[in-house]
Amino acid sequence: MKKLVMVVLVAVMAASTCFAQMGGTPEERLKRELDGLTAALNLTPAQVAKVTPIVTDAQKARSEMFQKMRDSGGQMDREKMMAEGQKMQADTDAKIKAVLTAEQGPKLDAFRKKQAEERAARMQNR
């Protein structure tokens, strides 16, 4: 019985670690991204309403792209994944900038730069 409890405990911990690495559920990632954009850019409620479907579609497309790469089998090409991700982010940011004021555009660029720096710092700490 103790072995069964231990196996279940290890399985639950492994599953929670996988979710933590992915950043949580799609809804949590969407909320975190929208909250970050809203705070960094001082988005109005009308802008949030316009940006939400843009970010939602982008996250869905990114998720589908990564799943397709995983399903293709074999070794995943990290460079290709990064290039595709950067292209998708640039396309998404262009759509978001169409909703923003002239003052908010540079703030979006600064927000993305800060995100990249934080991501790089996390990668170094692994």
N, C-alpha and C positions, 0 to 999 in steps of 0.2 A: 504494500500500500504506500509506503514511504517513497518507493521508487517511482510509482505512478504520479504522486503529488509533485515530486521533483521534476519529472519529465514535463508535466503540464506547466509548471512554473517556468522552466527554461523556455518552453515553446511560447508562452505569453510574453516573456521578456524579449525573445528574438523578434516576435511580431511587432512589439511596441518600438523596438529599435529601428526596424524597417520603416515604420510610419514616421518616426522622428527624422530619419534621414531624408525622406521624401518631402518633409515639410508639413505633414499632416494631411488632412482630407482636402479634396479640391475646394470645398467651401471655405475651409480655414485659410488656404493659400490665397483665394480670391479676396476674402475679407482683409487679410494682412496687406495685400498689394493695394487694395482700394483705400484702406486706412492710411497707408504710407503716402500714397499719391495725394490724398485729400489734405493731409497735414503738411506735406512738403510744398504743395502748390497752392494751398489755400483755395481749394476748389469750392465753387458754389454748389448748392443742391442741384441746380439745373445741369452743371457740368458733370457732377457725379452721375447723374442719370444718363448722360451721353457717353461717359467714359466706361461705365460698368459693362455694357455689352461688348465694347472693344476689348477690354481686358479679359472678359469671360471667353470670348471667341479665341483670343490669343493663347490663353492657358489650355483650352481644349485642343487647339491645333498642335501646341507643343507636346502635350501629353500623348496625342495620337502619333506624332512623329517618333517620339521615343519608344512607344510601344511597337510601332512598325519595325524600328531598328532592332529591338529586342527579339521580335518574332522571326526576323529573317535568319536567325541562327548565326553561328560562327562568331568571330571576334568583332566587337563593335568598334568602329573607327572613331576614336575620340576627337580627332581633328575635324572630321566631317560633322560630327554632332555639334561641336562648338561653333563651326562656321554656320550651320543651319540655324542654331539658336540665336546667334548674333544677327543674322539676316531677319529672322522672325521678330526679334526685339526692335530692330530698326524700323521695320514695317509697322509694327504696333505703335511705336513712338510717333511716327509720322501721322498716323490716324489720330492719336491723342492730341498732338500739337494742333491739328485742325480745329479742335474744340477749345483750345487754350487762348488766353490773351497774349499779347506781345511780351508782357512781363513774365508770364508763366513759362514760356518756352525755355529760357535759360535755366529756370529753376528745375525743369524736368531733366535737362542735361546734367545738372549738378546732382540731382537725386540719383540718377543712373550711375554716375561716377562714384558716388558714395556707396551704392549697393555693390559695385564691382570691387571697390576697396575692401569692404566688409567680407565679401565672398573670398577674396584672395587671402585675407587674414585668417579666415576659418580653414582654408585649405592648408595653410602653413602650420596650423596648430594640430593637424591630424597626425 
